[in-house]
Amino acid sequence: MKGTGFFADATPLSVADIIAITGAEALGDADLGRVFTDVAPVDLAGPDDLTFIADSKFATQLPASKAGAVLTTQRFAGQAPAGAVVLQVRKPYEAFVAVARKLYPSSLRPTSVFGTVGIAPGAHVHPSAKLGAGVTVDPGAVIGPRAEIGAGTLIGANAVIGPHVRIGVDCAIGPCSTVIHSEIGDRVILHPGTQIGQDGFGYVSGASGHVKVPQVGMVVIHNDVEIGSGTRVDRGGIRDTVIGEGTKIDNLCQIGHNCVIGRYCIIVSQTGLSGSVTLEDFVVLGGRVAAIPHVTIGKGAKLAARASVMNDVPPGSVWGGFPAHSKRQWIKEIIAVQRLALDMPARAAAGESTEAPSPATPEV
């Protein structure tokens, strides 16, 4: 990562600094004043880099590593190369992340692509809009009438903030994002190309065609939410679409109108939620999960990647499959199908039929 110029120069950290950040224990006679300027994977790390080993999959690379320091557990500490500072900690990866955040704080949210301080030439801010102290507006951005932008917030290049939109303090609205018909809390991050508040997909169908349903709600996004690039959140129809505090949504997701997403949920890329889906707090959805309208996924439930939710999911459960059901049953079905496929050649060789039986014909 050295010398890329993409992020602000890392602030060097001493061994003592790293211990203070992570709570790690330095083994042996480590020089607490030794300074490190970067982080790196174990196979690419050099003498000025900090690396980590958390499991046996990568531990075999540790003895040959040139890393200057390593965060690891007691199990792998003895495999560190001579000369490396060994920092023993219960959760090495979490500790490594804490250090990386200190080294590269500018990597955690979109920043001005133009190096703007204040309102850049070429930005368009309506005279009735209210901007707090320290707001940054990059070239090409548009802020509409009576919009309110909180202190310290970034509006990226070519982003569009619609009339009456309210955005809290210390937010980052990435380039080419659109925010309309919305209220957004504090410290919210929208990555480039995120679209918030467009009308939902609602029609009444009949013999003469499809009649559009007015979508007159809005989107409410609470504090500390992060939404990935290309994700779209539709505004509500006759109620609001709501995303709860601390929820993190990956790239390329679709959140339909009237959805209510609880606090601290995780939604992985390409997930699609139909209108009026409810996610209670701490739900985790794997990649490409799909949910039909009006289902509720209970608190703490987890859905495996590509699960298709057709019914309410009980709190705390783990489901998968199409249609989604309990993980235990889903795995049993997968194993049964695999065994059936393996048995087919033997059955064919024995002259047995490998065709599925026809359904019984009901008596009339």
Buried (B, 14 or more C-beta within 10 A) or exposed (E): BEEEEEBEEBEEBBBBBBBEBBEBEBBEEBEEEBBBBBBBEBEEBBEBBBBBBBEEEBBEBBEEBBBBBBBBBEEBBEBBBEEBBBBBBEBBEEBBBBBBEBBBEEBEBBBBBBEBEEBBEBBBBEEEBEBBEBBBBBBBBBBBEBBBBBBBBBBBBBBBBBBBBBBBBBBBBBBBBBBBBBBBBBBBBBBBBBBBBBBBBBEEEEEEEEEEBEBEBBBBBBBBBBBBBBBBBBBBBEEBBBBBBBBBBBBBBBBBBBBBBBBBBBBBBBBBBBBBBBBBBBBBBBBBBBBBEEBBBBBBBBBBBBBBBBEEBBBEBBBBBEEBBBBEEBEEEEEEEEEEEEEEEEEEEEEEEEEEEEEEEEEE
